[in-house]
Every structure is written in structure tokens, then in C-alpha cells.
Amino acid sequence: MKGILLAGGKATRLYPTTKVITKHLLPVYDKPMIYYSLSLLMYANIREILIITDEKYLDDYKCILGNGSSFGLTITYMIQPNPNGVTQALLLGEEFIGDDDVCLVLGDTILYSPTLATDIATYANELTNCLLISCYHPHPEYFGVATFDNDRNIVSIEEKPVNSTSNHIIPGIYFYDNKCISYAKSIHPSKRGELEITDVNKMYLNNNQLVVKQCSQLKYFDAGRYDSLLDASNFIREKQKKTNCHIGNLIKIAKNNGWG
């Protein structure tokens, strides 16, 4: 399995700060934001990673992450010409993915649970077609929302519904088999003018190829908004103090994985 980390977009919700720096390098307590999303791929035991970003920030990412060797990784970079939706990452990464499965992570995704590392590794190993995770969020209207039946089977997924009857949101980590490329090529821009990742997920759902794991202990922060960015920093600060364990410590994760 290979990993794609999408760190593009204009981050207009964080203006004016993001006029001069990409949001994915903003500090979330004591680490750049991208450390937390990159750690998810490392938990999945993925070592080959493609980072997709805006050209003007490319040197900044290379300065902080390099070629990934410091963390036992092989990192390559690709320029996103225009931010046209999350699905664009699969299309841009087609050659990189090749014949492999892929885990796609959004660069502003911050997750925490006491068992996150083992859970993510398990999900990667269990992948057959498409595997997503869901967690509770008080404001589902900002996200892709999953609805389940009484047996916890996925029934539907909607992108940013105005009036949702579900609080189960899909955070920005997606496990796909190689069919995701052909599915991504077949979808069309939404009313927002974007290639929605929810449309790819719906194709898996419609073909009975989608599994969604409900994660009741999972804490999710969408760090693309100022309030959430502050909440994430405060949460990580307090959790690290209480547990004496650093969240998103890439060097420690690499060592635990036996990568160096």
C-alpha cells in the first residue's frame, strides 16, 4: 500500500495567515500540522508517500521533511496545478499508485484515540475494496456524513448536507484498492466545481464494496478553521502533559515501526 498526502488548497478559512504560509505547516501546539496527518500513514506501515502541494510552498515542505529518510520514509512531491477537489489527488497520483492499494490522507486531518496506531494498522490490513472510518462530530454539515442502519451497516454518504440526521462524519483518511483510479476518472465536478471524494465513496457503496468503521473513541479536529486549530493545540498540549507521550512524533513512530 502507498500513501498520498494532499496538502494543497488555498485555506481561505485561515486568511490572512495563509496568505503567507501554507496551513499545513502552521504549528499545532509543538509540531507542524502536517506531522499529524503524516503520522497516520506511518501507523498504517506505509513508507512510500506522495505529498501533493502548491508550487510556492514546495521548498518549505522539502526543508521540513526532505526525502523522508529521517523518518524511515521515501517521500516524493508533486505540484497541484489548481485545487479541484480531494479526488484530484487520486488522478494526479495515478502513476505513483501504479498497481497498489492506496491510503489518501488530507493534510489538515488530526485524529486521536488511545488505540489509534493499532487501529489504523488493522484497517490497512483489513482492506478489500474501500474502508473508511467515521466518528461523532457536533457539526456534520462541514463534512461527508455517513448514515447507518440498526445493524451499523452503511446506508448512505452525503457531502456537507444542510440538514443532516446523522452526526457520523468521515474524517480525512481513506483506504482504497486500485479501483479508486477508474472510479475517480468517472466522476464529474459537483455544484461547487470540485471532484468530490464522497462521489468516489458512493461508487464503492453502490457496488457493495464499502466498509465504514464506527470509532466511538476517536477525536477528530478539522484544523482548517481557527477555532478547531486552537482546540487541537490545546487538546494535544493537555494530552501530552497527562500521558507523557508525544502525539505525532514521527521519529518515535519510525523507531516503533523498526524503521531506524
C-alpha positions in Angstrom: 0.0 0.0 0.0 1.2 3.5 -0.9 0.2 6.8 0.7 -0.9 10.1 -0.7 -1.0 13.2 1.5 -2.9 16.1 0.0 -1.5 19.4 1.3 -2.9 21.8 -1.3 -5.7 24.2 -1.4 -5.9 27.9 -0.6 -7.0 27.6 3.0 -9.2 30.7 2.8 -10.8 29.9 6.1 -7.5 30.8 7.7 -6.9 34.1 6.0 -4.9 36.3 6.4 -2.4 34.0 7.9 -2.4 31.6 5.0 -1.7 34.4 2.5 2.0 34.0 3.5 2.2 30.4 4.7 0.5 27.1 3.9 -1.8 26.0 6.6 -0.3 22.5 6.7 2.9 24.0 8.2 1.2 26.0 10.8 2.1 24.9 14.4 -0.4 22.7 16.1 1.0 23.0 19.6 4.6 21.8 19.2 4.6 20.4 15.7 3.7 21.4 12.2 0.2 20.4 11.2 1.4 18.0 8.5 3.2 15.8 11.1 -0.2 14.7 12.5 -1.6 13.6 9.1 1.8 12.1 8.1 1.8 10.0 11.3 -1.5 8.3 10.1 0.2 6.9 7.1 3.1 5.7 9.2 0.7 4.0 11.6 -0.6 2.1 8.5 3.0 1.0 7.9 3.2 2.9 4.7 6.7 4.0 3.7 6.2 5.3 0.1 4.4 8.6 0.3 3.5 11.3 -2.3 2.9 14.8 -1.0 0.8 17.0 -3.3 1.1 20.7 -2.7 1.1 24.2 -4.2 4.3 25.1 -6.1 5.1 28.1 -3.9 5.4 26.0 -0.8 7.3 23.1 -2.2 10.7 24.2 -0.8 9.2 24.7 2.6 8.0 21.1 2.7 11.3 19.8 1.5 13.1 21.9 4.2 11.0 20.3 6.9 10.5 16.7 5.6 13.2 16.3 3.0 13.1 13.0 1.2 11.6 11.3 4.3 14.8 9.3 5.2 14.9 10.9 8.7 11.6 9.1 9.4 12.3 5.9 7.5 10.2 7.0 4.6 10.6 7.7 0.9 8.8 11.0 0.2 8.2 12.4 -3.3 6.5 15.6 -4.2 4.0 16.7 -6.8 2.6 20.1 -7.7 -1.2 20.6 -7.6 -1.8 23.0 -10.5 -5.2 24.0 -9.2 -7.2 22.9 -6.2 -10.1 21.0 -7.8 -11.2 18.7 -5.0 -9.9 15.8 -3.0 -10.5 13.3 -5.8 -7.9 15.1 -7.9 -5.2 13.7 -5.6 -6.0 10.2 -6.9 -5.9 11.3 -10.5 -2.6 13.2 -10.0 -1.2 10.2 -8.2 -2.2 7.6 -10.7 1.4 6.8 -11.8 2.7 6.9 -8.2 0.0 4.4 -7.1 0.6 2.1 -10.0 -1.0 -1.3 -9.3 -1.0 -0.8 -5.5 -3.7 0.0 -3.0 -3.6 3.5 -1.5 -4.3 5.4 1.6 -5.3 9.0 1.0 -5.0 11.5 3.9 -5.8 15.2 4.0 -3.0 17.4 5.3 -5.3 19.1 7.9 -6.6 15.9 9.5 -5.8 15.4 13.2 -7.0 12.3 14.9 -6.5 10.9 18.4 -7.6 7.9 20.3 -5.8 5.7 22.8 -5.6 2.9 20.3 -5.1 4.9 17.1 -1.8 3.4 16.0 -3.0 -0.2 16.2 -6.5 0.6 14.8 -5.0 2.3 11.7 -2.6 -0.6 11.1 -5.6 -3.0 11.4 -7.7 -1.1 8.9 -4.9 -1.1 6.4 -4.5 -4.9 6.7 -8.3 -5.4 6.5 -8.8 -3.5 3.3 -10.5 -5.4 0.5 -12.2 -2.6 -1.6 -12.8 0.6 0.3 -12.5 1.2 4.0 -13.4 4.4 5.8 -13.8 5.4 9.4 -16.5 7.5 11.0 -16.7 9.4 14.2 -19.1 11.8 16.0 -19.0 15.5 15.3 -21.4 18.2 16.5 -21.3 20.0 13.2 -21.7 17.4 10.4 -22.7 20.0 7.9 -19.0 20.7 7.2 -18.1 17.1 6.2 -19.0 14.0 4.4 -21.7 12.4 6.6 -22.5 8.7 6.9 -25.8 7.2 7.8 -26.1 3.6 9.2 -28.9 1.2 9.8 -29.7 -0.5 13.1 -27.1 -3.2 12.4 -24.4 -0.5 11.9 -24.2 -1.1 8.2 -23.5 1.9 6.0 -26.7 3.1 4.2 -25.7 6.4 2.6 -23.0 9.1 2.4 -23.7 12.8 1.7 -21.3 15.7 1.2 -21.9 18.6 3.5 -25.7 18.1 4.0 -27.6 21.2 5.2 -29.9 19.3 7.4 -28.3 16.0 8.4 -30.0 13.4 10.6 -26.6 11.8 11.4 -23.6 13.0 13.3 -21.3 10.4 11.9 -18.7 12.2 9.8 -16.0 10.8 7.6 -12.7 12.4 8.6 -9.9 12.9 6.0 -8.4 9.4 5.8 -9.5 6.9 3.1 -8.3 3.4 2.3 -8.8 2.3 -1.3 -7.9 -0.6 -3.5 -6.7 0.1 -7.0 -10.2 0.6 -8.4 -10.2 4.0 -7.0 -8.4 5.3 -10.0 -11.1 4.2 -12.5 -13.8 5.4 -10.2 -12.1 8.8 -9.8 -11.9 9.1 -13.6 -15.6 8.6 -14.0 -17.0 11.3 -11.7 -17.8 14.9 -12.6 -17.4 18.2 -10.8 -20.1 18.9 -8.2 -22.1 22.2 -8.0 -19.1 23.6 -6.0 -16.9 22.9 -9.1 -14.9 20.2 -7.3 -14.3 16.5 -7.8 -15.8 15.3 -4.5 -14.2 12.3 -2.7 -17.7 11.5 -1.5 -18.7 10.6 -5.1 -15.9 8.1 -5.2 -17.0 6.6 -1.9 -20.6 6.4 -3.2 -19.4 4.3 -6.1 -17.9 1.8 -3.7 -21.1 1.9 -1.7 -23.4 1.4 -4.7 -21.3 -1.6 -5.7 -21.4 -3.1 -2.1 -17.7 -2.6 -1.8 -17.7 -0.1 1.1 -16.9 -0.8 4.8 -17.2 2.0 7.3 -15.8 1.5 10.8 -17.6 3.5 13.6 -14.9 4.7 16.0 -16.6 5.9 19.2 -13.3 6.9 21.0 -11.9 8.8 18.0 -11.3 12.5 18.5 -11.1 14.5 15.2 -10.0 18.0 14.6 -10.5 19.8 11.2 -7.6 22.1 11.6 -8.6 24.2 8.6 -10.6 26.6 10.9 -9.2 28.9 13.6 -11.4 27.5 16.4 -10.5 23.9 15.5 -6.8 24.8 15.2 -6.8 26.3 18.7 -8.8 23.4 20.1 -6.4 20.9 18.5 -3.4 22.7 20.0 -4.9 22.8 23.5 -6.0 19.2 23.3 -2.6 18.0 22.3 -0.9 20.1 24.9 -3.0 18.7 27.7 -2.9 15.1 26.4 0.9 15.1 26.1 1.2 16.5 29.6 -1.1 13.9 31.1 0.3 10.9 29.2 3.9 12.0 28.8 3.6 10.7 25.2 4.1 12.9 22.2 1.3 12.8 19.6 2.5 12.9 16.0 6.2 12.2 16.9 7.4 11.0 13.6 10.9 9.9 14.8 9.3 7.8 17.6 6.8 6.2 15.3 9.6 5.3 12.9 11.5 3.7 15.7 8.5 1.8 16.9 8.0 0.5 13.4 11.6 -0.7 13.3 12.5 1.8 10.5 15.5 3.2 12.3 
